[in-house]
Amino acid sequence: MHLNDNPEENLRMENEFLQLKLKAELGAKTFITDNFPPEIENEFLKNVLAFENSFSNAPLKKMYELLEKPKYEPETELDDHAIELALETLFALLKKKQITLKFLGAYSSRTKYKFITEEFFNEEVSDKMISGAISNFNYEGYHPNHKMDIQNKTISFISAWMDQKISNDYWGLADTFIMPNGRIFRKDEVENKIKKICKSFPEFKDCSYTIEKVDYELQNNIGMGFAEGIIKYIAMSRSQEKITIEGQFKLYFSLEFNSWSIFYFIFPGFEFPIME
């Protein structure tokens, strides 16, 4: 890295180099605002790099070993009451080791116990733990709950619509939208259309909705899904006129990089440009 006589410029160049190093070696991306002091940014990047390198070089061991090889009975040899007690013991042990295992969906205690003892115990983790730091794991990271994901993304979309927060940084939309006739719109075109609606109607309120059906299909890790239901809300015009909007909605999802995103939707109060 070539340095010059300007210390501030040298620091900026070093920060750019450190960001490239993080991305090249560890696949990490950093998001730092322009008004972040370069001296603090430099210290931050160096600490992150040192932290990541120490963990990437640390030996791995199975979760069962990290938990000091606790004694347990196979799931098949325990009745429901014993499963409950054994599961409480396992969660207490995980907590003691600063490990959080979350089950986002609704599952039986037997399913949870079976997963922990037959799969999670075999998870390889770093042998190096940081005091005060908590390691987080989700059951759905091992066994995706696609219906739950689609339903949650639907709820998120409706909430963002009502709060008028579907903007450039909204993560729930696909990069391209495919119309029934095959025409394609970019994500930003759809977002700009929504912005125009919000400009004419700066407030949505009194929302009620029901998700009536969620379904999906998977083929070779490629997925297509949908959620449909009924929604009703009031749109307030700039002149404070109340307009009741109601009807059926349907959101169409595709599975991209293990995440569901909306690539087309039918939603009361919105029409794609092609339909105008």
C-alpha positions as CSV (number, residue, x, y, z in Angstrom):
1,M,0.0,0.0,0.0
2,H,1.5,3.3,-1.2
3,L,1.6,6.1,1.5
4,N,2.0,9.8,1.0
5,D,2.6,12.8,3.2
6,N,-1.0,13.3,4.1
7,P,-1.8,11.4,7.4
8,E,-5.5,11.6,6.9
9,E,-5.3,10.3,3.4
10,N,-3.0,7.5,4.5
11,L,-5.5,6.5,7.2
12,R,-8.4,6.5,4.7
13,M,-6.3,4.3,2.3
14,E,-5.5,1.9,5.2
15,N,-9.2,1.7,6.1
16,E,-10.1,0.8,2.5
17,F,-7.3,-1.8,2.5
18,L,-8.6,-3.3,5.7
19,Q,-12.1,-3.5,4.4
20,L,-10.9,-5.3,1.3
21,K,-8.9,-7.7,3.4
22,L,-11.9,-8.5,5.5
23,K,-13.9,-9.2,2.4
24,A,-11.2,-11.2,0.6
25,E,-10.1,-13.4,3.6
26,L,-13.4,-13.8,5.5
27,G,-16.2,-12.7,3.2
28,A,-17.1,-10.0,5.6
29,K,-18.8,-6.8,4.5
30,T,-18.7,-3.6,6.6
31,F,-21.2,-0.8,6.6
32,I,-19.7,2.4,8.0
33,T,-21.3,5.8,7.7
34,D,-19.4,8.7,6.1
35,N,-19.4,10.7,9.3
36,F,-17.7,7.9,11.2
37,P,-14.2,9.2,12.5
38,P,-11.5,7.5,10.4
39,E,-9.4,6.9,13.5
40,I,-12.2,5.0,15.2
41,E,-13.0,3.2,12.0
42,N,-9.3,2.1,11.7
43,E,-9.3,0.7,15.3
44,F,-12.6,-1.0,14.7
45,L,-11.5,-2.7,11.5
46,K,-8.3,-3.9,13.1
47,N,-10.1,-5.3,16.0
48,V,-12.6,-7.1,13.8
49,L,-9.8,-8.6,11.7
50,A,-7.9,-9.8,14.8
51,F,-11.1,-11.2,16.3
52,E,-12.1,-13.0,13.1
53,N,-8.6,-14.4,12.5
54,S,-8.4,-15.7,16.1
55,F,-11.6,-17.6,15.6
56,S,-10.9,-18.8,12.1
57,N,-7.7,-20.4,13.4
58,A,-9.2,-21.8,16.6
59,P,-9.6,-25.6,16.7
60,L,-13.1,-26.9,16.4
61,K,-14.9,-29.4,18.6
62,K,-18.3,-30.9,18.7
63,M,-21.0,-29.2,20.7
64,Y,-21.3,-32.3,22.8
65,E,-17.6,-31.9,23.8
66,L,-18.0,-28.2,24.5
67,L,-20.8,-29.1,26.9
68,E,-18.4,-31.5,28.6
69,K,-20.1,-34.6,27.4
70,P,-23.3,-34.6,29.4
71,K,-25.0,-37.9,30.2
72,Y,-28.4,-38.3,28.4
73,E,-30.8,-41.0,27.4
74,P,-31.9,-41.6,23.8
75,E,-35.2,-40.0,22.9
76,T,-36.9,-43.4,22.3
77,E,-36.2,-44.5,25.9
78,L,-38.0,-41.5,27.6
79,D,-41.7,-40.9,28.2
80,D,-43.2,-37.5,27.7
81,H,-42.7,-36.4,31.3
82,A,-39.0,-37.5,31.3
83,I,-38.5,-35.7,28.0
84,E,-39.7,-32.4,29.6
85,L,-37.3,-32.8,32.5
86,A,-34.4,-33.8,30.3
87,L,-35.0,-30.9,28.0
88,E,-35.0,-28.4,30.8
89,T,-31.6,-29.8,31.9
90,L,-30.2,-29.4,28.4
91,F,-31.4,-25.8,28.1
92,A,-29.9,-25.0,31.5
93,L,-26.6,-26.5,30.4
94,L,-26.6,-24.5,27.1
95,K,-27.3,-21.3,29.0
96,K,-24.4,-22.0,31.3
97,K,-22.1,-22.3,28.3
98,Q,-23.5,-19.0,26.8
99,I,-25.3,-20.8,24.0
100,T,-28.8,-19.9,22.9
101,L,-30.8,-22.4,20.8
102,K,-34.1,-20.9,19.6
103,F,-37.1,-22.7,18.1
104,L,-39.0,-20.1,16.2
105,G,-41.9,-22.4,15.3
106,A,-44.1,-24.5,17.5
107,Y,-42.6,-27.9,18.0
108,S,-43.0,-30.7,20.6
109,S,-40.6,-31.1,23.4
110,R,-39.8,-34.5,22.0
111,T,-38.8,-33.0,18.7
112,K,-36.6,-30.5,20.4
113,Y,-34.9,-33.1,22.6
114,K,-34.3,-35.4,19.6
115,F,-32.8,-32.6,17.6
116,I,-30.4,-31.5,20.4
117,T,-29.2,-35.0,21.2
118,E,-29.0,-36.4,17.7
119,E,-28.0,-33.4,15.6
120,F,-27.1,-30.4,17.6
121,F,-24.6,-32.3,19.7
122,N,-22.7,-33.0,16.5
123,E,-22.4,-29.4,15.5
124,E,-18.8,-28.3,15.2
125,V,-18.1,-25.0,16.9
126,S,-15.0,-23.0,17.8
127,D,-13.2,-24.1,20.9
128,K,-12.5,-20.4,21.8
129,M,-15.3,-18.7,23.7
130,I,-15.4,-15.0,24.6
131,S,-16.4,-14.1,28.1
132,G,-19.9,-12.4,28.0
133,A,-20.5,-13.3,24.4
134,I,-23.5,-15.5,23.5
135,S,-23.5,-17.9,20.6
136,N,-27.0,-18.0,18.9
137,F,-28.4,-20.9,17.0
138,N,-31.9,-21.5,15.4
139,Y,-33.5,-24.8,14.8
140,E,-34.8,-23.5,11.5
141,G,-31.3,-23.1,10.3
142,Y,-31.1,-26.9,10.3
143,H,-34.7,-27.6,9.4
144,P,-36.2,-24.7,7.5
145,N,-39.9,-23.9,8.3
146,H,-40.9,-22.5,4.9
147,K,-44.5,-21.9,5.7
148,M,-43.6,-20.0,8.8
149,D,-41.0,-18.0,6.8
150,I,-43.5,-17.1,4.1
151,Q,-46.2,-16.1,6.7
152,N,-43.7,-14.0,8.6
153,K,-42.6,-12.3,5.4
154,T,-46.3,-11.6,4.6
155,I,-46.9,-10.1,8.0
156,S,-43.7,-8.0,7.5
157,F,-44.8,-6.7,4.1
158,I,-48.3,-5.7,5.4
159,S,-46.7,-4.0,8.4
160,A,-44.2,-2.1,6.1
161,W,-47.0,-1.2,3.8
162,M,-49.1,0.3,6.6
163,D,-46.1,2.1,8.0
164,Q,-45.1,3.3,4.5
165,K,-41.7,1.9,5.0
166,I,-41.3,0.0,1.7
167,S,-38.3,1.9,0.4
168,N,-34.9,1.1,-1.2
169,D,-33.6,-0.7,1.9
170,Y,-36.7,-2.9,2.4
171,W,-35.3,-6.5,2.3
172,G,-38.5,-8.4,1.5
173,L,-38.7,-7.7,-2.2
174,A,-36.9,-9.6,-5.0
175,D,-34.5,-7.7,-7.3
176,T,-36.8,-8.3,-10.2
177,F,-40.6,-8.6,-10.5
178,I,-42.2,-10.9,-13.1
179,M,-45.7,-10.1,-14.3
180,P,-48.1,-12.7,-15.4
181,N,-47.5,-11.8,-19.1
182,G,-43.7,-12.2,-18.6
183,R,-42.8,-8.5,-18.4
184,I,-40.1,-7.7,-15.9
185,F,-39.9,-4.7,-13.5
186,R,-36.9,-3.8,-11.4
187,K,-37.3,-3.6,-7.6
188,D,-36.7,0.2,-7.6
189,E,-39.4,0.7,-10.2
190,V,-41.9,-1.0,-7.9
191,E,-40.6,0.9,-4.9
192,N,-41.0,4.2,-6.7
193,K,-44.6,3.3,-7.6
194,I,-45.3,2.7,-3.9
195,K,-43.6,6.0,-3.0
196,K,-46.0,7.8,-5.3
197,I,-49.0,6.2,-3.7
198,C,-47.6,7.2,-0.2
199,K,-47.1,10.7,-1.4
200,S,-50.8,11.0,-2.4
201,F,-51.9,9.1,0.7
202,P,-49.4,10.0,3.5
203,E,-51.2,7.8,6.1
204,F,-52.7,4.4,6.2
205,K,-54.5,3.3,9.3
206,D,-57.1,1.0,10.9
207,C,-55.7,-2.1,9.2
208,S,-57.2,-5.6,9.7
209,Y,-56.3,-8.6,7.7
210,T,-56.5,-12.4,7.7
211,I,-54.0,-14.7,6.1
212,E,-56.1,-17.5,4.7
213,K,-53.6,-19.8,3.0
214,V,-49.9,-20.3,2.8
215,D,-48.3,-22.9,0.5
216,Y,-45.1,-23.6,-1.4
217,E,-43.2,-26.1,-3.6
218,L,-39.5,-27.0,-3.6
219,Q,-37.6,-28.7,-6.4
220,N,-33.8,-29.0,-6.1
221,N,-33.6,-26.2,-3.5
222,I,-35.5,-23.9,-5.8
223,G,-38.8,-22.8,-4.3
224,M,-42.0,-21.0,-5.3
225,G,-44.7,-20.1,-2.7
226,F,-47.6,-17.8,-2.0
227,A,-49.7,-16.3,0.8
228,E,-53.2,-15.1,0.3
229,G,-55.9,-13.5,2.4
230,I,-58.2,-10.5,3.0
231,I,-57.2,-7.0,4.0
232,K,-59.0,-3.8,4.9
233,Y,-57.5,-0.4,5.8
234,I,-58.2,3.3,5.5
235,A,-56.0,5.6,3.2
236,M,-55.9,9.2,4.3
237,S,-55.5,11.6,1.4
238,R,-53.5,14.8,1.6
239,S,-56.8,16.7,2.1
240,Q,-57.6,14.3,5.0
241,E,-60.3,12.4,3.0
242,K,-60.8,8.9,4.2
243,I,-60.9,6.2,1.6
244,T,-61.6,2.6,2.7
245,I,-59.6,0.0,0.8
246,E,-60.4,-3.6,1.0
247,G,-60.1,-6.9,-0.9
248,Q,-58.1,-10.0,-1.5
249,F,-54.3,-10.0,-1.5
250,K,-51.9,-12.5,-2.8
251,L,-48.1,-12.4,-2.4
252,Y,-45.9,-14.6,-4.7
253,F,-42.5,-15.7,-3.3
254,S,-39.4,-17.2,-4.7
255,L,-36.6,-18.9,-2.7
256,E,-33.3,-17.1,-3.3
257,F,-30.1,-17.8,-1.3
258,N,-32.2,-19.7,1.3
259,S,-34.5,-16.7,1.8
260,W,-38.0,-16.1,0.5
261,S,-38.6,-12.8,-1.3
262,I,-41.7,-11.3,-3.0
263,F,-41.4,-11.3,-6.8
264,Y,-45.1,-10.3,-7.6
265,F,-48.1,-9.3,-5.6
266,I,-51.8,-8.5,-5.9
267,F,-52.6,-6.0,-3.2
268,P,-55.6,-3.6,-2.7
269,G,-54.6,-0.1,-3.3
270,F,-51.7,-0.9,-5.6
271,E,-51.6,-1.6,-9.4
272,F,-48.5,-2.4,-11.3
273,P,-47.6,0.2,-14.0
274,I,-48.4,-2.3,-16.8
275,M,-52.0,-2.4,-15.6
276,E,-52.6,1.3,-15.7
